[in-house]
Amino acid sequence: MSDHCQYSPHPTAQQLREWINSANALTRKIIEGLAPGKELVPQQATLNPPYWEFAHITWFHEFWIHRKGRQEYPSLYRDSDALFNSSTVAHADRWSIPPLSIESLLRYNNEVCNKTSELLSKPLSDEDAYFIQLVIHHYDMHNEAFAIMWQSLEYPMPFEPYSVSTKTVFNKKFIEFSKTDMTLGSSTQQGFIFDNEKWQHPLTVEPFAISSSAVSNEQYREFVLAKGSQALPKHWKQEGGVWYERFYDQWRVMDDQQAVRHIHYEDAVEYATQQHLRLPTEAELILLMATNPNDWQASDLWEWTSSPFLPFAGFTPDPYLDYSQPWFDGTYQVLKGWSPFTVERMRRLGFRNFYQTKRNDIFSGFRVCRL
């Protein structure tokens, strides 16, 4: 039996129906909420044309659930494979595709969703259940990507966050961990997983001490001001002696005790090095996050680790070949945790997020370990 058919137990058909309907409804709300002209975005490496991205999400939905990943099975949208497959349509070419009619894309989305509703009214195979969950999580990740993109473009917030960090008073407490034998990765019979989580394996983590909270705005500001004002994050400004940070289309008074956000990996490493500290490994951050939540402060951010995004021993790709395998090139780092725009079902300890080291548009922060 293929690996992807062993990711049970599966949610009920009713749960899958609720998840895919709500995820798709949010995607449509984001796209339909765009003011006229705002679908035209500059060509940048971290952006996608919003209508193209919506079309890609619907194409992915149809391709994996109803076409079983096979191009010889016809699509409901003419030339969809040539237009919307992110694996074959180069990033720069997405801006040169003829203007997409939002009406036709919404119609395509409706037709695909209706087919899924029919499928969910019948008994599901393990493979059907896998592909439906893959598509649900694909919606989830793209909805978060829209939240990231809207922040970059200074658009209004596209949807309400799933969680909001409560104000915390930063403390310099370090939590000590003794030498620990643990397992890293996931196994079958744990529910849905992504292929980069394969497979669970034993690991010994040497003693370490990790900060109970992420680096704060105040701490990071002291660091960058020592370097010079040119090092300030672009979403910060000072007026009349007051510090502000931009959140979508609004400038808010900076909360010094909140975790600093929109920090890329290389700046996080520089901060830690300057403080004679280091970033935690993937395993160390998992050990912290597995402890009593009252013992440490969640940052509501994706947190950088010092672990490069590489395959675990025995890795094999699942049917969506381009989810993990192309990115095992040493230029990506693992992040753990979640952002305010990460839906609850994605907030798993086993989930391995990954970004290139220069990405600071994401809702990312970091905490530190003693050397």
URHU-V590605 format. One record per residue. RES is the residue in three letters. SS is DSSP state (2 for helix, 1 for strand, 0 for the rest). PSI is psi in radians with two decimals (999 if undefined). D_FIRST is the distance of its C-alpha to the first C-alpha in Angstrom with 2 decimals. Layout:
RES_SS_PSI_D_FIRST ; RES_SS_PSI_D_FIRST
This chain:
MET_0_2.35_0.00 ; SER_0_2.60_3.81 ; ASP_2_-0.81_6.45 ; HIS_2_-0.22_8.38 ; CYS_2_0.07_6.65 ; GLN_2_0.19_7.44 ; TYR_0_1.15_11.04 ; SER_0_2.92_12.74 ; PRO_0_2.63_15.34 ; HIS_0_2.63_16.17 ; PRO_0_2.81_19.84 ; THR_0_2.82_21.42 ; ALA_2_-0.65_21.98 ; GLN_2_-0.73_25.58 ; GLN_2_-0.76_24.86 ; LEU_2_-0.71_22.72 ; ARG_2_-0.80_25.59 ; GLU_2_-0.76_28.16 ; TRP_2_-0.84_26.45 ; ILE_2_-0.60_25.88 ; ASN_2_-0.74_29.36 ; SER_2_-0.66_31.09 ; ALA_2_-0.75_29.45 ; ASN_2_-0.68_30.37 ; ALA_2_-0.67_33.80 ; LEU_2_-0.74_34.47 ; THR_2_-0.82_33.59 ; ARG_2_-0.69_35.96 ; LYS_2_-0.74_38.60 ; ILE_2_-0.84_38.56 ; ILE_2_-0.76_38.93 ; GLU_2_-0.30_41.47 ; GLY_0_-0.07_43.41 ; LEU_0_2.24_44.26 ; ALA_0_2.61_48.00 ; PRO_0_2.29_49.08 ; GLY_0_-0.35_48.85 ; LYS_0_-0.16_46.58 ; GLU_0_-0.15_43.59 ; LEU_0_1.87_45.33 ; VAL_0_2.67_44.34 ; PRO_0_2.66_45.31 ; GLN_0_1.88_43.04 ; GLN_0_2.70_41.72 ; ALA_0_-0.47_38.67 ; THR_0_0.07_37.71 ; LEU_0_2.83_38.28 ; ASN_0_2.60_36.85 ; PRO_0_2.15_38.88 ; PRO_2_-0.70_38.06 ; TYR_2_-0.66_37.83 ; TRP_2_-0.74_35.52 ; GLU_2_-0.70_33.28 ; PHE_2_-0.76_33.25 ; ALA_2_-0.72_32.39 ; HIS_2_-0.74_29.53 ; ILE_2_-0.79_28.11 ; THR_2_-0.74_28.31 ; TRP_2_-0.80_26.88 ; PHE_2_-0.74_23.83 ; HIS_2_-0.92_23.47 ; GLU_2_-0.74_23.70 ; PHE_2_-0.73_21.68 ; TRP_2_-0.63_18.42 ; ILE_2_-0.77_18.72 ; HIS_2_-0.32_20.50 ; ARG_0_0.03_20.01 ; LYS_0_0.56_16.32 ; GLY_0_0.35_17.66 ; ARG_0_2.09_19.27 ; GLN_0_-0.38_23.01 ; GLU_0_-0.27_23.69 ; TYR_0_2.28_23.22 ; PRO_0_2.63_26.67 ; SER_0_2.74_27.66 ; LEU_0_-0.23_30.25 ; TYR_0_2.21_32.26 ; ARG_0_2.30_33.88 ; ASP_0_0.45_32.87 ; SER_2_-0.65_30.60 ; ASP_2_-0.70_28.30 ; ALA_2_-0.42_31.43 ; LEU_2_-0.63_32.97 ; PHE_2_0.03_30.44 ; ASN_0_1.93_27.49 ; SER_0_-0.31_28.20 ; SER_0_-0.38_26.30 ; THR_0_-0.34_28.78 ; VAL_0_1.90_31.89 ; ALA_0_2.56_33.85 ; HIS_2_-0.82_35.11 ; ALA_2_-0.52_38.75 ; ASP_2_-0.25_38.18 ; ARG_2_-0.35_37.19 ; TRP_2_-0.26_40.92 ; SER_0_-0.03_41.95 ; ILE_0_2.36_39.91 ; PRO_0_2.60_42.51 ; PRO_0_2.33_43.18 ; LEU_0_2.27_40.53 ; SER_0_2.10_41.87 ; ILE_2_-0.54_40.69 ; GLU_2_-0.74_41.29 ; SER_2_-0.60_38.91 ; LEU_2_-0.68_36.22 ; LEU_2_-0.66_36.66 ; ARG_2_-0.77_36.49 ; TYR_2_-0.80_33.23 ; ASN_2_-0.75_31.82 ; ASN_2_-0.75_33.04 ; GLU_2_-0.74_31.51 ; VAL_2_-0.77_28.03 ; CYS_2_-0.62_28.33 ; ASN_2_-0.68_29.55 ; LYS_2_-0.65_26.48 ; THR_2_-0.67_24.30 ; SER_2_-0.69_26.59 ; GLU_2_-0.76_26.07 ; LEU_2_-0.71_22.28 ; LEU_2_-0.17_22.66 ; SER_0_-0.04_24.89 ; LYS_0_2.86_22.13 ; PRO_0_2.42_19.10 ; LEU_0_2.44_16.24 ; SER_0_2.91_12.57 ; ASP_2_-0.66_10.28 ; GLU_2_-0.71_10.31 ; ASP_2_-0.82_14.06 ; ALA_2_-0.68_14.64 ; TYR_2_-0.88_13.14 ; PHE_2_-0.62_15.30 ; ILE_2_-0.74_18.25 ; GLN_2_-0.66_18.24 ; LEU_2_-0.77_18.01 ; VAL_2_-0.70_21.01 ; ILE_2_-0.83_22.86 ; HIS_2_-0.52_22.77 ; HIS_2_-0.77_23.80 ; TYR_2_-0.85_26.77 ; ASP_2_-0.79_27.52 ; MET_2_-0.64_27.70 ; HIS_2_-0.58_29.82 ; ASN_2_-0.71_32.10 ; GLU_2_-0.65_32.73 ; ALA_2_-0.64_33.29 ; PHE_2_-0.72_35.91 ; ALA_2_-0.68_37.57 ; ILE_2_-0.79_37.75 ; MET_2_-0.71_39.11 ; TRP_2_-0.64_41.66 ; GLN_2_-0.77_42.93 ; SER_2_-0.65_43.37 ; LEU_2_-0.05_45.23 ; GLU_0_0.62_47.40 ; TYR_0_2.85_46.36 ; PRO_0_2.66_46.61 ; MET_0_2.21_43.71 ; PRO_0_-0.45_41.07 ; PHE_0_2.80_39.90 ; GLU_0_2.39_40.71 ; PRO_0_2.66_38.90 ; TYR_0_-0.40_36.56 ; SER_0_2.66_38.48 ; VAL_0_2.21_41.80 ; SER_0_2.32_42.78 ; THR_0_2.64_45.66 ; LYS_0_2.27_48.60 ; THR_0_2.54_48.39 ; VAL_0_2.03_51.09 ; PHE_0_2.40_49.74 ; ASN_0_2.81_50.28 ; LYS_0_0.46_49.91 ; LYS_0_2.33_48.06 ; PHE_1_2.38_45.52 ; ILE_1_2.18_42.99 ; GLU_1_2.31_42.72 ; PHE_1_2.29_39.49 ; SER_0_3.03_39.72 ; LYS_0_2.26_37.36 ; THR_1_2.31_33.93 ; ASP_1_2.18_30.72 ; MET_1_3.05_27.83 ; THR_1_2.41_24.15 ; LEU_1_2.43_23.35 ; GLY_0_3.10_20.16 ; SER_1_2.95_17.45 ; SER_0_3.05_14.48 ; THR_0_2.87_11.65 ; GLN_0_0.36_13.37 ; GLN_0_0.21_16.24 ; GLY_0_-3.00_15.82 ; PHE_0_2.38_15.56 ; ILE_0_2.89_16.01 ; PHE_0_2.71_16.74 ; ASP_2_-0.48_15.24 ; ASN_2_-0.07_18.56 ; GLU_2_-0.13_18.15 ; LYS_1_2.38_15.48 ; TRP_0_2.91_15.95 ; GLN_0_2.34_18.36 ; HIS_1_2.64_20.93 ; PRO_1_2.60_24.41 ; LEU_1_2.42_27.47 ; THR_1_2.15_31.17 ; VAL_1_2.16_33.34 ; GLU_0_2.81_37.01 ; PRO_0_2.46_39.68 ; PHE_1_2.85_40.32 ; ALA_1_2.20_42.34 ; ILE_1_2.51_41.13 ; SER_1_2.46_43.22 ; SER_0_-0.31_42.78 ; SER_0_2.83_43.14 ; ALA_0_2.83_42.53 ; VAL_0_2.35_45.40 ; SER_1_2.92_47.79 ; ASN_2_-0.77_49.68 ; GLU_2_-0.81_52.87 ; GLN_2_-0.77_51.55 ; TYR_2_-0.59_50.05 ; ARG_2_-0.71_53.23 ; GLU_2_-0.69_55.36 ; PHE_2_-0.83_53.20 ; VAL_2_-0.57_53.36 ; LEU_2_-0.54_57.05 ; ALA_2_-0.45_57.83 ; LYS_2_-0.43_56.29 ; GLY_0_2.65_58.20 ; SER_2_-0.39_57.78 ; GLN_2_-0.25_55.94 ; ALA_2_-0.01_52.91 ; LEU_0_2.45_52.66 ; PRO_0_2.55_49.48 ; LYS_0_-0.32_50.10 ; HIS_0_0.28_49.46 ; TRP_1_2.64_52.34 ; LYS_1_2.80_56.06 ; GLN_1_2.27_59.27 ; GLU_1_2.24_62.14 ; GLY_0_0.59_65.26 ; GLY_0_0.08_63.91 ; VAL_1_2.38_60.84 ; TRP_1_2.39_57.29 ; TYR_1_2.68_54.92 ; GLU_1_2.49_51.27 ; ARG_1_2.31_49.89 ; PHE_1_1.76_47.24 ; TYR_0_-2.11_46.45 ; ASP_0_0.31_49.85 ; GLN_1_2.54_51.75 ; TRP_1_2.15_53.43 ; ARG_1_2.56_53.26 ; VAL_1_2.29_55.28 ; MET_0_2.33_53.16 ; ASP_0_1.91_52.14 ; ASP_0_-0.50_52.75 ; GLN_0_-0.10_50.53 ; GLN_0_2.69_47.39 ; ALA_1_2.37_44.66 ; VAL_0_2.43_45.35 ; ARG_0_2.94_42.92 ; HIS_0_0.83_42.12 ; ILE_0_2.28_42.34 ; HIS_0_2.93_40.45 ; TYR_2_-0.78_39.06 ; GLU_2_-0.62_41.96 ; ASP_2_-0.62_44.57 ; ALA_2_-0.75_42.76 ; VAL_2_-0.73_42.78 ; GLU_2_-0.74_46.46 ; TYR_2_-0.88_47.37 ; ALA_2_-0.74_45.72 ; THR_2_-0.73_47.34 ; GLN_2_-0.53_50.73 ; GLN_0_0.11_50.45 ; HIS_0_0.77_49.49 ; LEU_1_-3.01_46.07 ; ARG_1_2.89_42.49 ; LEU_1_2.65_39.35 ; PRO_0_2.73_36.69 ; THR_0_2.94_33.41 ; GLU_2_-0.80_30.11 ; ALA_2_-0.71_29.76 ; GLU_2_-0.71_33.38 ; LEU_2_-0.62_33.08 ; ILE_2_-0.77_30.02 ; LEU_2_-0.74_32.08 ; LEU_2_-0.86_34.95 ; MET_2_-0.27_33.01 ; ALA_0_-0.13_31.44 ; THR_0_3.09_34.99 ; ASN_0_2.14_37.29 ; PRO_2_-0.28_37.81 ; ASN_2_-0.20_41.51 ; ASP_2_-0.20_41.76 ; TRP_0_2.84_40.94 ; GLN_0_2.03_41.50 ; ALA_0_2.51_38.69 ; SER_0_-0.22_39.78 ; ASP_0_0.61_37.86 ; LEU_0_2.69_37.02 ; TRP_1_2.28_34.21 ; GLU_1_2.27_35.40 ; TRP_1_2.52_35.30 ; THR_1_2.89_34.08 ; SER_1_0.05_35.07 ; SER_1_2.11_31.45 ; PRO_1_2.63_30.49 ; PHE_0_1.71_27.22 ; LEU_0_2.76_25.21 ; PRO_0_2.58_21.59 ; PHE_0_2.76_20.72 ; ALA_0_2.34_19.95 ; GLY_0_0.11_16.45 ; PHE_0_2.40_16.08 ; THR_0_2.48_13.73 ; PRO_0_2.62_14.27 ; ASP_0_-3.12_12.28 ; PRO_0_-0.65_13.14 ; TYR_0_1.56_16.71 ; LEU_0_-0.46_17.68 ; ASP_0_0.19_21.15 ; TYR_0_-0.80_20.66 ; SER_0_-0.84_21.07 ; GLN_2_-0.73_21.05 ; PRO_2_-0.26_24.43 ; TRP_2_0.12_26.19 ; PHE_0_0.89_25.65 ; ASP_0_0.11_29.12 ; GLY_0_-0.01_31.15 ; THR_0_0.04_33.08 ; TYR_1_2.58_31.15 ; GLN_1_2.63_31.51 ; VAL_1_2.41_29.39 ; LEU_1_2.55_30.95 ; LYS_1_2.79_30.29 ; GLY_1_-2.36_31.60 ; TRP_0_2.88_32.23 ; SER_0_3.01_35.03 ; PRO_0_-0.34_37.06 ; PHE_0_0.27_35.03 ; THR_0_2.09_31.56 ; VAL_0_2.66_30.28 ; GLU_2_-0.68_29.60 ; ARG_2_-0.24_25.84 ; MET_2_-0.09_25.60 ; ARG_0_1.17_27.68 ; ARG_0_2.49_25.07 ; LEU_0_-0.57_25.92 ; GLY_0_-0.30_22.60 ; PHE_0_2.28_23.19 ; ARG_0_1.76_24.50 ; ASN_1_2.72_27.02 ; PHE_1_2.40_28.50 ; TYR_1_2.77_31.64 ; GLN_1_2.74_34.01 ; THR_0_-0.33_36.94 ; LYS_0_0.00_39.61 ; ARG_0_2.02_38.11 ; ASN_0_0.19_40.54 ; ASP_0_-0.39_40.07 ; ILE_0_2.84_37.20 ; PHE_0_1.41_38.09 ; SER_1_2.55_37.86 ; GLY_1_-2.78_39.91 ; PHE_0_2.74_39.72 ; ARG_0_3.06_40.88 ; VAL_1_2.81_42.10 ; CYS_1_2.69_42.05 ; ARG_1_2.62_44.97 ; LEU_0_999_45.12
